[in-house]
Amino acid sequence: MNNKILCVDDEESILRGFQLNLRKDFELHLASNGVEGLEVFDREGGFALVLSDMRMPQMDGATMLSAIKQKDPEVVTVLLTGHTDFESAMSAVNEGSIFRMLSKPCPPEMLIRVLGDGLAQHDLVKSKRILLDQTLRGAVDALAQSLSTAKPLFFGRAQRVRRIANELSEALKFKDAWRVDIASIFSQLAYISLPESVSEDVYYKKDLTPGVKEMVRRFPEDTKKIIEKIPGLEDVGEILGKLTVQHRFEEDDDTGLRRAASILRVALDFDYYEEQGHDRSLIVQTLKSRKDDYDPEVTDCLSQLLVVAEQKYRLEEITIRKLEVGMRLAQELRLSDGLLVASSGADVDRQLLKVIRNYVSCYSEMPFPKKIQVTVPVL
């Protein structure tokens, strides 16, 4: 259990009391006012609980704790208050940012018990979040693997888009990056229902019959129906819905869904244009010039990431038998008869190697070209 606690109070005698009574049971850090409390919270990091006095100069405890909850929603907050602060303190509790409120002076035994309860609450919230995260990601990865076998072209796009979107989320310090990650996979999932005879035409956006156009037009609604059956993914559906809505990107919202959709839209469109054979730098310039369609912060970030990516990978040509986990295909992998097995940009993982081995075992001669281009990490 994480027992790292930050205690904030402007009275030196109170801080000494915290030090005396709490240091044996908790990893204790101290601050003498709200501003310093925020600085310590940012500098030291990893706090499970923050205990603060209500009345302090410059910034009161409720304001500081609210700011801390904005930085880390999982941290548990406890407020110490006198009778004169009771009404304002209760308001903070009712707003949901405070776990417990204690009256001053508070007996050490009660304080230690409440802090123990708070740490247990933090552990519970974190465990639930980790479990949910692992469950969702496991389910999404399973769906992605089914897409890899049924529709390798769209699986390759999902992998590439997911990779770019995740790198953008990390570089932009987007706090709900898991939403973008899952939305990247779901953005391609409906294509699994496409008849194989029209998959490549749809993928490359060639001339389509009215019937196929109508089928593709319904894919967003089909995806929404799939997502609605999975609890906890409502926001992912909202993100995918925003991809088809034109709006000015400086109009942000508190949910973060607009930024998530912006990241995913840039990743999707960059991948599409690159698959059309356009130069990467020209694609980025085009996206950056269309400020009404793409978030300038996201396109600027993409430009920087591409520069870094050129330094992290090198191009090699190897035999099929030398493919290893961690490599990335730089061209399509097809059987000798033209059947697509994996698209350009697909990551070489254990599943792909298994698929390749299965094909090799089913043919009397090597069914793949002798060599294929891959990118490998630069060590």
N, C-alpha and C positions, 0 to 999 in steps of 0.2 A: 504493500500500500504506500502511495506517495504521501509523505507527512510534511511536505514543505509548506510553511505558513509565513505570510507577511502580516505583521502587526503594525498599525499606523495610529499614532496618538501624539498630540502636540505637548503633552505633559511628560516631562522627563521622568518623574517619579513613577508614572504608569508604565512607561517603557521599561524601567528597571524592574518593576514588578513582573512584567511579561517575561523578561529575561530570567528572573529568579524562579518563577513557577512553571515555565513552559519548556525551557531549553532541554530538560532531561527527556521529555516525551516527543518533542517535535524538532524538525529542522527549522530554526527560527531566523527570520530576517526582520529588521526594524526600520521604520521611517517616522519622521517627526511631523509631517504634514501631508496633505493630499497630493501636492505637486511632487514632492519627493517620493511618495508612495508609488505614483505612476512611473517615475524614473526607475525605482528599484524593481518594480514589476517587469518593466521592459528589459532592464539590464540583466537581471538574474534569471528570469524566465522559469517556467516549469512549476509554478505554484499551484497547489491543490486548493488552498483556502486563503482568503484575505479577511482579516479582522480589523475593523476600523472604528474609531470614535466618530460620533456624529458631528459635534461642533468643533471645527478647526478653522484657523485663519486661511485666507486665500481660496480654499476649496473645502466644502464640507464633506463628511464621510459618504453620504448618500450619492453625491455627485461623482466622487472618485470611484466608488464601487460600481456605479452605473457605467462609467467609462471603461473599467476593467472588464465588466461583462461583455462590452462591445468587442474588446480585444480577444477574450477567451470565454465563450458562453458556458463552458464546462466548469469553470472555476466556481467554488462555493464561497459566498460572501456572508459575513456576520457583522452586525452593526451594534455598537455600544452607545447607549444614549441616556441622558439625564431626563428628568421629568419635564423640563422646559422644552426639550426637543421632541417630545413624544409624538405630537401630531404630525410633524414633518417626517419623522422616522417611520411612522405607520404608513404614510403615503408611499414611501419608498418600498416598504414590504408589500403593500397591496399591488404595486406595479410589477411585482414578480422578480425584482433584481436582487432581493435579500433572502437568504435562507433562514436565518434566525435573527431576532433582536433581543439584546440583553440590556438590563438596566444597570447603571453605574451607581454605586460600586458593585461589582460582581464577585462573589466568593470564588476563590481559585478552583475548588472542587467542581462547581457548576460550569465554570469556563472550560475546564479540561474536558468535562463530559460533552459539552456542546461542540467543542472543536473535534473531539473523536467522532461524534455523529456526523459532523460536516465532512470529515475525511472519508467516512464510510459512504456518504452520499456521493461524493466525487468519484470514488472508486466504482460505485454502482452505475453512475451516468456514463463514465468512460467505458466500462465493460459492455454496457448495452450498445453504445455507439460502435465499438470495435466489432461486436457480434453482428450488428446490422450491416456494417460496412463489409465484413467478410462474407456474409450471406448474400448480399446483393451482388457483390463483385463475383462471387462464385457462380451465381445464377447467370449473370451477364456473360461471363467467360464461357459457360456451357452453351449459351445461345450462340455466341460468336463461333464456337467450334462447329456447331451444326451448320452455320452459314459458310464456314470454310470449305466444307465438303460439298454442299449443295450449290453454292454460288461463289466460286473462288474469286471472280472479278470483284464482286461487291464486298467480299470479306477482305480482300487486299485494300480496297478503298477504306473500309472501316478501320483497319489496322493503321493505315497511314494517317487518316484523319484523327484517330484517337491519339496517335503519337504526337502530332503537331498540336492538337488542342491541349493535351496534358502539359506539353512544354510551355505553351503560351500561358496556361493557368498558373504554372509554377513561377514563371518569370514575372507575371503580373501580380503574384502573391494573392491570387483569387482564393478566398477562404472556403468556398464550396466547390472545390475542384472535382469532387466525386460526382457531382451532377453532370458536369461537362463530360467526364470520362464515360459515364453510362449512356448519356445522350448520343455520344459519338457512335456507339455500337447500334443503338436503336434507330439511328438515322438511316441505316442500311438494312435493317432486319426485314422489313416488309418485302424486299426484293426477292426473298427466298421463295415466294409464291409465283414468280415469273416463269412462264414456259421457257425451257432452255433455248428454243429456236429464236427467241427475240431478246435474250439476255444481253448479248453484245450490242445490239442495236440500241437498247435502252441505256446501257452503260455509256456508250459514246454519243448518245443523243442524236442518232441518225433519224431519217424520215420514218415515222411510225404510222401504222394504220390507226384509224379512229378508235377501234376497239382497244388497242394497246395503250393509246394515249389516255383513254378513260380509266383503264386499269391502274396506270401509274398515278393519275390524278387522285385516285382514292387511297393511295398508300399512306398519306399522313393520317387519315381517319382510321385506317386499318391499324397503324402503329399505335394510335391513341387507345384503341380498344384493347390492344395487347397490354399496354402500360397500366390501364385502369384495373387490370386483374392482379396487379402486384402492389401490395400496400407499401407506402413509403416513396413511391416513384411519381407522385402527382406533379411535383415540380419539374421532373424530366419531361413530362408531357407538355407542360407550359413552355419549356425551352424550345422543344421541337415545333410547337405551334407558332412561336415568335419568328421562326426562320422564314415564314412565308408572309410576314407582315412588314411592310415598309414603314420605317419611322426614323426620325433623326436621333443619332446615337448619343448626343449630349443630354438627351432626356433620360436620366437614370431613375432607378427606383430603389427602395430599401430592401427588396427581396434578393437582389443580385441576379435575377433571372435575365434581365436585359443584357448584362455583361456576359453571362454564360452563353446566351444566344449569339452575341457578337463574336465571341471566341470561336464557337462552332461554325458560324457562317463563313468566317475568314478561312478556317481550316478546310471546310468543304470546297469552297470555290477555288482556293489555291490548288488543291489536289486535282480538281477537275481540269483547270487550265494547264497544269503541268502534264496531265495525262494526254492532253491534246497536243503536246510537243512544244509548248511555248517556253521560252527562256525564263528561268526563275526570277531574275532581276526585273525583267519586263512585266511579269505577273505582279510582283510586289509594287512596282511603280503604278500599274493600272489600279490596283486595289487602293493604294494610298491616295490616288487622285479622285476617287469616288467617295468623298467624305460624307455624302448623304446616305450611302449604302453600307459603309464599313466604318467601324470605330477607329479613329486615327491612332489611339493608344495601342490598339491591338495590332494594326498593320505596321506601326513603327516597331513593335516588339517582334513581329514576325521577321522583319528585315534584319534585326540584330541576331535572331536565332539562326537564320540561314548562314550568316557569316561564321558563326561558331560551329555549325554542323559541318561545313566544308573542311574544318580543321580536325574534326573528331573521327572522320571515316575516310577510308581509301578504297578505290575500285580495284577489284581483282577478277581474273577469269580462272575458274577451277573446274574440275570434273565433278559430276553429280555425287560420286561416292565421297568426296571430300567436304560436302556440305556439313556444317556444324551449327549447333545451337548458338545464337548470338549474331549470326550473319544475317544479311538482309538481301533479298533478291533485287538485282538492278535491271532485270528483264523478266518477261513472262516465262514461266516454266510450262511447257506443253509436251504432250506425248508425240511420238513420231507421226501419228495420224492427225495431229492438230488439236486434240482435246486439251483444254486448259486445265491445269492442275493447280497453279498458284500464279497470282498476278504480280507484276512488278511492284516492288516496295514491300512485299510480304515479309514478315519476320520468319526466319528459320527457327522453328521451335520443335519440341519433341513430337507434337501432333503431325506437323508437316513431314518430318523425317519418317514417321510411321507410315503415312500415306504413300510416300515415295517407295519405301521398302515393299509395301503391299503391291504396288504396280510392278515393281521389278520382279517379284516372286510369281506374278501371273503371266509373265511373258518369257518366251524362250530366249529372246535376245533383249539387250538393253533398250527399253522403250523411250528413253530420253536422249536428247542431243548429248554429244560427248562432253561439251563444256558449257558453262553458264556464267554470266557476270554477276558478281555479288559485291556488296560493300561490307567491309569489316572494320571494327573499331580500331583506331590508332592507339596503341598502348604507350 
